[in-house]
Amino acid sequence: SITKLLGNIVILCFLIAYLLHVNYEITLFIVCFFVFISTFYVLFFRKFIQKISSKLFFEVNNIFKILLNVISNSIEIKIYQKGLYFIEYAKKVLHNYQKLYLKFSFLQLLPRQIVEFLLIGFFLISLLYFNESILNNKSKYFFEFSIFFMVGLRIMPSFLFIINTFNSLNFGKKIVNEIFNLINIKKI
């Protein structure tokens, strides 16, 4: 929903503002890095998501055609014993639908794995890079790392929700355009 998306964007902005107050250099680096990664992810998978969406629309259309044929021709199907044909065809269509839906579900889960990997990598690299400075001023760096870690735990769900919302919009755009084509309305 749009309110949940806006709420996550507001939370993200407030937390980033807080992190800028704590340490603006590290925060700017992290924000720029994640903006780059998320833009790359959305642009890289946009066509793939739209392709899956189009195929899913086609498969759902086939499912409805099968159901309509079975319902409207049930007597002929029994007389000519074509029930197995419709069952096999329905299995094939449902199998294709399931494969496509699993691909889309995987794409919805992929950003979380990427973000977790990058956050852990960031903390490990920063510990190695700032190793001598950390030894000189342990309390300051421990405080900053703990703040970044805790805020990162809260930012991650908001960030992932925003990315998944963009994926869902890309996914639904193709279906909406197909429906508009069927009823002769201009595309979005």
C-alpha positions as CSV (number, residue, x, y, z in Angstrom):
1,S,0.0,0.0,0.0
2,I,1.1,3.6,-0.7
3,T,0.9,4.6,3.0
4,K,3.2,1.8,4.1
5,L,5.6,2.7,1.3
6,L,5.6,6.4,2.4
7,G,6.0,5.4,6.0
8,N,9.0,3.3,5.2
9,I,10.5,6.2,3.1
10,V,10.0,8.6,6.0
11,I,11.5,6.1,8.5
12,L,14.5,5.6,6.2
13,C,15.0,9.4,5.9
14,F,14.9,10.0,9.6
15,L,17.3,7.2,10.4
16,I,19.7,8.4,7.7
17,A,19.5,11.9,9.1
18,Y,20.4,10.5,12.5
19,L,23.3,8.5,11.1
20,L,24.5,11.7,9.3
21,H,24.6,13.3,12.7
22,V,26.6,10.4,14.2
23,N,29.2,10.1,11.4
24,Y,28.5,11.8,8.1
25,E,31.4,10.3,6.1
26,I,30.5,6.7,6.7
27,T,26.8,7.4,6.3
28,L,27.3,9.2,3.0
29,F,29.4,6.3,1.8
30,I,26.8,3.7,2.8
31,V,23.9,5.7,1.4
32,C,25.7,6.2,-2.0
33,F,26.6,2.6,-2.1
34,F,23.1,1.3,-1.4
35,V,21.5,3.8,-3.8
36,F,23.9,2.5,-6.5
37,I,23.2,-1.1,-5.6
38,S,19.4,-0.7,-5.5
39,T,19.3,1.3,-8.7
40,F,21.4,-1.4,-10.4
41,Y,19.2,-4.1,-9.0
42,V,15.9,-2.5,-10.1
43,L,17.2,-1.6,-13.6
44,F,19.0,-5.0,-14.1
45,F,15.9,-7.0,-13.2
46,R,13.2,-4.7,-14.6
47,K,12.9,-6.5,-18.0
48,F,13.2,-9.9,-16.5
49,I,10.4,-9.1,-14.0
50,Q,8.2,-7.7,-16.8
51,K,8.9,-10.8,-18.9
52,I,7.8,-13.1,-16.0
53,S,4.7,-10.9,-15.5
54,S,3.7,-11.2,-19.2
55,K,4.2,-15.0,-19.1
56,L,2.2,-15.3,-15.8
57,F,-0.6,-13.2,-17.4
58,F,-0.7,-15.6,-20.3
59,E,-0.7,-18.7,-18.0
60,V,-3.5,-17.3,-15.9
61,N,-5.5,-16.6,-19.1
62,N,-4.9,-20.2,-20.1
63,I,-6.1,-21.4,-16.7
64,F,-9.4,-19.5,-17.1
65,K,-9.8,-20.8,-20.7
66,I,-9.4,-24.4,-19.4
67,L,-12.0,-23.8,-16.6
68,L,-14.5,-22.2,-19.0
69,N,-14.1,-25.0,-21.5
70,V,-14.6,-27.6,-18.9
71,I,-17.6,-25.9,-17.4
72,S,-19.3,-25.1,-20.7
73,N,-18.4,-28.4,-22.4
74,S,-18.7,-30.9,-19.6
75,I,-21.2,-33.1,-21.3
76,E,-19.2,-33.3,-24.5
77,I,-16.0,-34.0,-22.5
78,K,-17.7,-37.0,-20.8
79,I,-19.2,-38.3,-24.1
80,Y,-15.9,-38.1,-26.1
81,Q,-13.8,-39.0,-23.0
82,K,-11.6,-35.9,-23.3
83,G,-11.2,-35.4,-19.5
84,L,-7.7,-36.7,-19.5
85,Y,-6.7,-34.3,-22.2
86,F,-8.0,-31.3,-20.1
87,I,-6.4,-32.6,-17.0
88,E,-3.0,-33.0,-18.7
89,Y,-3.2,-29.6,-20.3
90,A,-4.2,-28.1,-16.9
91,K,-1.2,-29.8,-15.2
92,K,1.1,-28.3,-17.8
93,V,-0.3,-24.8,-17.5
94,L,-0.3,-24.9,-13.7
95,H,3.3,-26.3,-13.7
96,N,4.4,-23.3,-16.0
97,Y,2.5,-20.9,-13.7
98,Q,4.2,-22.4,-10.6
99,K,7.7,-22.1,-12.2
100,L,7.2,-18.5,-13.1
101,Y,5.7,-17.6,-9.7
102,L,8.8,-19.2,-8.0
103,K,11.1,-17.1,-10.1
104,F,9.3,-14.0,-9.1
105,S,9.3,-15.1,-5.4
106,F,13.1,-15.6,-5.7
107,L,13.5,-12.1,-7.1
108,Q,11.5,-10.8,-4.1
109,L,13.9,-12.6,-1.7
110,L,17.1,-11.8,-3.5
111,P,17.5,-8.2,-2.2
112,R,17.5,-9.3,1.4
113,Q,20.4,-11.7,0.8
114,I,22.3,-9.0,-1.1
115,V,21.8,-6.4,1.6
116,E,22.7,-8.8,4.5
117,F,25.9,-9.8,2.6
118,L,26.8,-6.2,1.9
119,L,26.2,-5.1,5.5
120,I,28.3,-7.9,7.0
121,G,31.0,-7.1,4.4
122,F,30.9,-3.4,5.3
123,F,31.3,-4.1,9.0
124,L,34.2,-6.6,8.4
125,I,36.0,-4.2,6.0
126,S,35.5,-1.2,8.2
127,L,36.9,-3.2,11.2
128,L,40.0,-4.2,9.2
129,Y,40.4,-0.7,7.7
130,F,40.0,1.2,10.9
131,N,41.9,-1.4,13.0
132,E,44.6,1.0,14.3
133,S,42.2,3.9,14.9
134,I,39.9,1.6,16.8
135,L,42.6,0.5,19.1
136,N,43.4,4.1,19.9
137,N,39.8,5.2,20.6
138,K,37.8,2.0,21.4
139,S,34.8,3.6,23.1
140,K,34.1,6.0,20.2
141,Y,34.2,3.4,17.5
142,F,32.4,0.8,19.5
143,F,29.6,3.4,20.1
144,E,29.4,4.3,16.4
145,F,29.5,0.7,15.2
146,S,26.8,-0.3,17.6
147,I,24.6,2.6,16.5
148,F,25.2,1.8,12.8
149,F,24.4,-1.9,13.5
150,M,21.2,-1.2,15.4
151,V,20.0,1.4,12.8
152,G,21.0,-1.0,10.1
153,L,18.7,-3.6,11.6
154,R,15.8,-1.1,11.4
155,I,16.7,0.3,8.0
156,M,17.0,-3.1,6.3
157,P,13.3,-4.0,6.4
158,S,12.3,-0.5,5.1
159,F,14.9,-0.6,2.4
160,L,13.8,-4.1,1.3
161,F,10.1,-3.1,1.4
162,I,10.9,-0.2,-0.9
163,I,12.9,-2.4,-3.4
164,N,10.2,-5.1,-3.3
165,T,7.5,-2.4,-4.0
166,F,9.4,-1.3,-7.0
167,N,9.7,-4.9,-8.2
168,S,5.9,-5.4,-7.6
169,L,5.2,-2.3,-9.6
170,N,7.3,-3.5,-12.5
171,F,5.7,-6.9,-12.2
172,G,2.1,-5.5,-12.3
173,K,2.8,-2.9,-15.0
174,K,2.8,-5.5,-17.8
175,I,-0.4,-7.1,-16.5
176,V,-2.2,-3.7,-16.3
177,N,-1.0,-2.8,-19.8
178,E,-2.3,-6.1,-21.1
179,I,-5.7,-5.6,-19.5
180,F,-5.8,-2.0,-20.9
181,N,-5.0,-3.4,-24.3
182,L,-7.9,-5.8,-24.0
183,I,-10.3,-3.0,-23.3
184,N,-8.6,-0.5,-25.7
185,I,-7.3,2.1,-23.1
186,K,-3.9,3.8,-23.4
187,K,-1.0,2.2,-21.7
188,I,0.4,3.5,-18.4
